[in-house]
Amino acid sequence: MKLLLATKNKHKVEEMRALLSDLAQVEVVSAADFPGVEEPEETGETFEDNARLKARYYAEVTGLTALADDSGLVVDALDGRPGVMSSRYGADDAARIARLLEELRDTHDAQRTARFECAMVLVRPGAGGDAAATRGTLEGSIAREARGTNGFGYDPVFHLPARGLRLAELSSDEKNAVSHRGNALREMVKALREMVG
């Protein structure tokens, strides 16, 4: 079975490929392998809405089973922001982190709780509905300064209290074992195993 990862984000593709590597009967490709296909606009109000929109779009235009995720950072003190706007909270990772830290500048450490959330949706072409949908979360808090170089997005400021580390300080394997995307994808792998027998 050929499975299309409905993203052109190379970091997401690397994470997802690593977690799908033990599914020998699944050939993984990504939206980047289809340079003529434009990415759909993410107009959903929730992570699941956006994941579903992307999975349906790519399944339709490529004729392949498509797996899409939408994920982001939810900060309690900011009423859930940046949320579905996480990747559009600034021009690049540095600008997004700078904006987040500025918005939380006067927020007491105990009030800086946050979580990464991920929704994944699997769609077969022509099926008319989801083949599977899963969710994953990772609880933590927002640190006052960035640390670590392994990861992307908000990873350098996402603090894991139980480990005393930022997400960007974990190895790729350690991150995949605890991350929101890893949690959602492990559940999705169960659905994929059932599909391919």
C-alpha positions as CSV (number, residue, x, y, z in Angstrom):
1,M,0.0,0.0,0.0
2,K,1.3,3.5,-0.9
3,L,0.6,6.1,1.9
4,L,0.9,9.8,1.2
5,L,1.9,12.0,4.1
6,A,-0.1,15.1,3.4
7,T,2.6,17.6,4.2
8,K,5.6,19.2,2.6
9,N,7.2,20.0,6.0
10,K,10.4,18.1,6.0
11,H,10.6,17.9,9.8
12,K,7.1,16.4,10.1
13,V,7.9,14.0,7.3
14,E,11.1,12.8,9.0
15,E,9.3,12.3,12.3
16,M,6.4,10.4,10.7
17,R,8.6,8.3,8.5
18,A,10.6,7.2,11.6
19,L,7.5,6.1,13.4
20,L,6.1,4.3,10.3
21,S,9.4,2.5,9.5
22,D,8.3,-0.9,10.9
23,L,5.3,-1.1,8.5
24,A,7.2,-2.9,5.7
25,Q,4.0,-3.3,3.6
26,V,3.5,0.5,3.5
27,E,5.4,2.6,1.0
28,V,5.6,6.1,2.4
29,V,5.6,9.2,0.1
30,S,5.0,12.8,0.9
31,A,3.3,15.8,-0.6
32,A,6.7,17.0,-1.5
33,D,6.9,14.2,-4.1
34,F,4.1,15.9,-5.9
35,P,5.6,19.3,-6.7
36,G,2.8,20.3,-9.1
37,V,0.2,19.9,-6.4
38,E,-0.5,23.0,-4.3
39,E,-1.1,22.8,-0.6
40,P,-4.7,23.4,0.5
41,E,-5.5,26.4,2.6
42,E,-6.0,25.5,6.3
43,T,-9.4,27.1,7.0
44,G,-10.6,24.8,9.8
45,E,-11.4,26.0,13.3
46,T,-9.8,22.9,15.0
47,F,-6.7,20.8,14.5
48,E,-9.0,17.9,13.4
49,D,-10.8,20.1,10.9
50,N,-7.5,21.0,9.2
51,A,-6.2,17.5,9.2
52,R,-9.4,16.2,7.6
53,L,-9.3,19.0,5.0
54,K,-5.7,18.1,4.0
55,A,-6.2,14.4,4.0
56,R,-9.3,14.6,1.8
57,Y,-7.7,17.0,-0.6
58,Y,-4.5,15.0,-1.1
59,A,-6.5,11.7,-1.4
60,E,-8.6,13.2,-4.1
61,V,-5.8,14.9,-6.1
62,T,-3.3,12.1,-5.9
63,G,-5.6,9.0,-5.8
64,L,-3.5,7.7,-2.8
65,T,-4.5,6.9,0.8
66,A,-3.6,10.1,2.6
67,L,-2.5,10.7,6.2
68,A,-2.7,14.3,7.4
69,D,-2.0,15.9,10.7
70,D,-2.5,19.3,12.1
71,S,-0.9,20.2,15.3
72,G,0.0,23.2,17.4
73,L,0.7,24.8,20.7
74,V,-2.1,25.6,23.1
75,V,-1.1,27.9,25.9
76,D,-3.6,28.2,28.8
77,A,-2.6,31.8,29.8
78,L,-3.3,32.9,26.2
79,D,-6.7,31.4,26.1
80,G,-5.5,28.6,23.8
81,R,-3.4,30.7,21.5
82,P,-1.6,30.2,19.2
83,G,-3.7,27.0,18.6
84,V,-4.5,26.4,15.0
85,M,-2.6,29.5,14.1
86,S,0.7,28.1,15.5
87,S,2.5,27.9,12.2
88,R,1.3,31.4,11.3
89,Y,2.1,33.2,14.6
90,G,5.2,34.8,13.0
91,A,7.3,34.8,9.8
92,D,9.5,31.9,11.0
93,D,10.3,29.8,14.1
94,A,12.4,32.6,15.7
95,A,9.7,35.2,15.2
96,R,7.0,32.9,16.5
97,I,9.0,32.1,19.7
98,A,9.8,35.8,20.2
99,R,6.1,36.7,20.0
100,L,5.1,33.9,22.3
101,L,7.7,34.9,24.9
102,E,6.7,38.6,24.7
103,E,3.1,37.7,25.2
104,L,4.0,35.7,28.3
105,R,6.6,38.1,29.6
106,D,4.6,39.1,32.7
107,T,3.0,35.7,33.3
108,H,4.1,33.9,36.4
109,D,5.9,30.5,35.8
110,A,3.1,28.5,37.4
111,Q,0.6,30.0,34.9
112,R,2.7,29.1,31.8
113,T,1.1,25.7,31.3
114,A,0.7,24.5,27.8
115,R,0.3,21.5,25.6
116,F,1.1,20.4,22.1
117,E,-2.0,18.9,20.4
118,C,-2.0,16.8,17.3
119,A,-5.0,15.5,15.3
120,M,-4.4,12.9,12.5
121,V,-6.9,11.8,9.9
122,L,-6.5,9.0,7.4
123,V,-8.6,9.1,4.2
124,R,-8.8,6.6,1.3
125,P,-9.5,8.0,-2.1
126,G,-13.1,7.9,-3.1
127,A,-14.2,6.6,0.4
128,G,-16.2,9.7,1.3
129,G,-15.2,9.6,4.9
130,D,-12.4,9.1,7.3
131,A,-10.7,5.7,7.5
132,A,-9.4,6.6,10.9
133,A,-8.8,9.6,13.1
134,T,-6.5,9.9,16.2
135,R,-5.3,12.5,18.7
136,G,-2.2,13.0,20.7
137,T,-1.1,15.5,23.3
138,L,2.0,16.4,25.2
139,E,1.7,18.5,28.5
140,G,4.3,20.9,29.6
141,S,5.0,24.6,30.1
142,I,6.6,27.5,28.3
143,A,10.1,28.4,29.5
144,R,11.4,31.9,29.7
145,E,14.3,31.2,27.2
146,A,15.0,28.8,24.4
147,R,17.4,25.9,24.8
148,G,18.3,22.9,22.6
149,T,18.8,22.5,18.9
150,N,17.0,19.2,18.1
151,G,13.5,19.9,16.9
152,F,11.6,22.7,15.3
153,G,8.8,25.2,15.9
154,Y,8.3,25.9,19.6
155,D,10.4,22.9,20.8
156,P,13.2,25.1,22.3
157,V,10.8,26.8,24.7
158,F,8.5,23.9,25.5
159,H,9.6,22.7,28.9
160,L,9.0,19.1,30.1
161,P,8.8,19.4,33.9
162,A,9.3,15.7,34.6
163,R,12.6,15.7,32.7
164,G,13.7,19.2,33.4
165,L,14.5,19.7,29.7
166,R,13.1,21.5,26.7
167,L,11.6,19.3,24.0
168,A,14.5,20.5,21.7
169,E,17.0,19.0,24.1
170,L,15.7,15.4,23.6
171,S,17.2,13.1,20.9
172,S,14.9,12.4,18.0
173,D,14.1,8.9,19.4
174,E,13.3,10.4,22.9
175,K,11.1,13.1,21.3
176,N,9.2,10.6,19.1
177,A,8.6,8.5,22.3
178,V,6.7,11.3,24.1
179,S,5.6,13.8,21.5
180,H,2.0,14.7,20.6
181,R,2.6,13.6,17.0
182,G,4.3,10.4,18.1
183,N,1.3,9.6,20.4
184,A,-1.2,10.2,17.6
185,L,0.8,8.3,15.1
186,R,1.2,5.2,17.3
187,E,-2.6,5.0,17.5
188,M,-2.8,5.5,13.7
189,V,-0.3,2.7,13.1
190,K,-2.8,0.3,14.7
191,A,-5.4,1.4,12.2
192,L,-3.0,1.0,9.3
193,R,-2.0,-2.5,10.4
194,E,-5.7,-3.5,10.3
195,M,-6.0,-2.0,6.8
196,V,-3.0,-3.8,5.3
197,G,-3.6,-7.0,7.2
